[in-house]
Amino acid sequence: MAISSPCILVCVIDQQSGYCFGCGRTTDEIASWVSMTEDGRARVLAELPGRMEGIERKPRRETRRSRMARERGGAS
């Protein structure tokens, strides 16, 4: 049986909060996700929306492609 995960493959931990910028879990929660009980995962999932509100997201860095498009006056 597949275990669903909130992971969106943006795996960077915010140093201030300790939460992942992508999914909102802690490193301990990420590491133990597969071995957690279904109730444990449900508890964490219920907390994620509130955690994500508290994470200050940094703007994505400008890519070379988007910079070149901006300089040409086009859309990114």
matplotlib code that plots the C-alpha trace (Angstrom):
import matplotlib.pyplot as plt

x = [0.0, 1.4, 1.8, 0.8, 3.2, 2.9, 6.4, 6.6, 10.3, 11.3, 13.4, 15.0, 14.7, 14.0, 16.7, 14.4, 11.4, 12.9, 10.2, 10.7, 9.9, 8.1, 5.9, 6.2, 7.5, 10.5, 13.6, 12.5, 9.0, 10.4, 12.8, 10.2, 7.3, 7.2, 7.4, 4.8, 1.3, -1.5, -2.8, 0.7, 0.8, -2.8, -1.7, 1.2, -0.8, -3.4, -0.6, 1.0, -1.3, -0.6, 3.1, 3.3, 1.6, 4.5, 7.3, 8.6, 9.2, 12.1, 11.5, 13.0, 16.2, 16.0, 17.1, 19.2, 16.3, 13.9, 16.6, 17.2, 13.4, 13.1, 16.0, 14.3, 11.1, 9.3, 7.5, 9.4]
y = [0.0, 3.4, 6.0, 9.5, 12.3, 16.1, 16.3, 18.5, 18.0, 21.3, 19.9, 22.9, 23.4, 26.9, 27.5, 29.7, 27.4, 24.1, 23.3, 22.4, 25.2, 22.7, 20.6, 22.1, 19.0, 18.8, 16.7, 14.2, 13.9, 13.6, 10.8, 8.9, 9.4, 5.9, 4.3, 6.6, 5.3, 6.5, 8.5, 10.1, 11.1, 12.5, 14.6, 16.0, 16.7, 18.6, 20.9, 21.7, 24.5, 26.5, 25.8, 26.9, 30.3, 30.9, 30.2, 33.3, 32.2, 33.7, 34.7, 32.3, 33.4, 34.7, 32.1, 33.0, 32.3, 34.6, 37.4, 37.2, 37.4, 40.3, 42.1, 41.5, 42.9, 39.6, 37.4, 34.9]
z = [0.0, -1.0, 1.8, 0.7, 1.5, 1.5, -0.1, -3.2, -3.8, -2.4, 0.4, 2.2, 5.9, 7.3, 9.9, 12.0, 12.3, 11.5, 9.0, 5.3, 2.9, 0.6, 2.9, 6.4, 8.2, 10.5, 9.6, 12.2, 10.7, 7.2, 8.3, 10.2, 7.8, 6.5, 9.9, 11.5, 12.3, 10.2, 13.1, 13.5, 9.9, 10.1, 13.1, 11.3, 8.2, 10.2, 11.6, 8.2, 7.0, 10.2, 10.0, 6.3, 7.2, 9.7, 7.2, 5.5, 2.0, 0.2, -3.4, -5.9, -7.4, -10.9, -13.4, -16.4, -18.7, -16.8, -16.6, -20.4, -21.0, -18.7, -20.4, -23.8, -22.4, -22.7, -20.1, -18.0]

ax = plt.figure().add_subplot(projection="3d")
ax.plot(x, y, z, "-o")
ax.set_aspect("equal")
plt.show()
